[in-house]
Amino acid sequence: MHNFKKLKIWSESMVLVSESYKITRSFPKFETYGLMSQMNRCAVSIPSNISEGTSKSSDKHFANYLEHSLGSAFEWETQLNVAFNQSYISEEKFKHLEQKIKQIQKMISSFKSGLQQS
């Protein structure tokens, strides 16, 4: 078992959650139950699956939760693109967050690969 609070993938994902909530506050009101809600749920899902996976008795089971976390990260990246295409966020903010989510995706993938090799 791992202490999720000590994992860099978890702490970086938590930063993304904060950023997601921050940017979605400026979305149009009609997106409250649409893109805004979906982006925030996806963002929360990333560290949530990481932390839940740490409670599992084997690395194989933990890797399954990392897979779900990675899926949420890719889903969030798509939603980020939608937000940018709808002009809800600036190009500067988009590029910053796109880089951040890609970094998180790589970190999760690498961590998962390391688990599967051990």
RATAFEN-V994813 format. One record per residue. N is the residue number from 1. SS is DSSP state (h for helix, s for strand, l for the rest). PSI is psi in whole degrees, -180 to 180 (none if undefined). Layout:
BEGIN
n;ss;psi
N;SS;PSI
N;SS;PSI
END
This chain:
BEGIN
n;ss;psi
1;l;147
2;l;153
3;l;105
4;h;-31
5;h;-17
6;h;-3
7;l;129
8;h;-35
9;h;-34
10;h;-48
11;h;-39
12;h;-37
13;h;-36
14;h;-35
15;h;-42
16;h;-39
17;h;-48
18;h;-43
19;h;-38
20;h;-48
21;h;-39
22;h;-47
23;h;-35
24;h;-19
25;l;-26
26;l;-1
27;l;157
28;l;149
29;h;-36
30;h;-11
31;h;2
32;l;-47
33;l;10
34;l;-114
35;h;-40
36;h;-51
37;h;-44
38;h;-43
39;h;-44
40;h;-39
41;h;-40
42;h;-46
43;h;-45
44;h;-33
45;h;-30
46;h;-60
47;h;-26
48;h;-44
49;h;-35
50;h;-48
51;h;-40
52;h;-40
53;h;-31
54;h;-19
55;l;-9
56;l;154
57;l;-12
58;l;157
59;h;-31
60;h;-45
61;h;-40
62;h;-42
63;h;-34
64;h;-41
65;h;-34
66;h;-35
67;h;-44
68;h;-41
69;h;-44
70;h;-41
71;h;-43
72;h;-35
73;h;-41
74;h;-37
75;h;-44
76;h;-38
77;h;-41
78;h;-44
79;h;-35
80;h;-43
81;h;-41
82;h;-46
83;h;-42
84;h;-44
85;h;-27
86;l;5
87;l;33
88;l;-20
89;l;155
90;l;163
91;h;-39
92;h;-47
93;h;-41
94;h;-50
95;h;-42
96;h;-49
97;h;-33
98;h;-43
99;h;-42
100;h;-46
101;h;-36
102;h;-38
103;h;-44
104;h;-42
105;h;-45
106;h;-41
107;h;-44
108;h;-45
109;h;-46
110;h;-44
111;h;-44
112;h;-45
113;h;-42
114;h;-38
115;h;-42
116;h;-22
117;h;-19
118;l;none
END
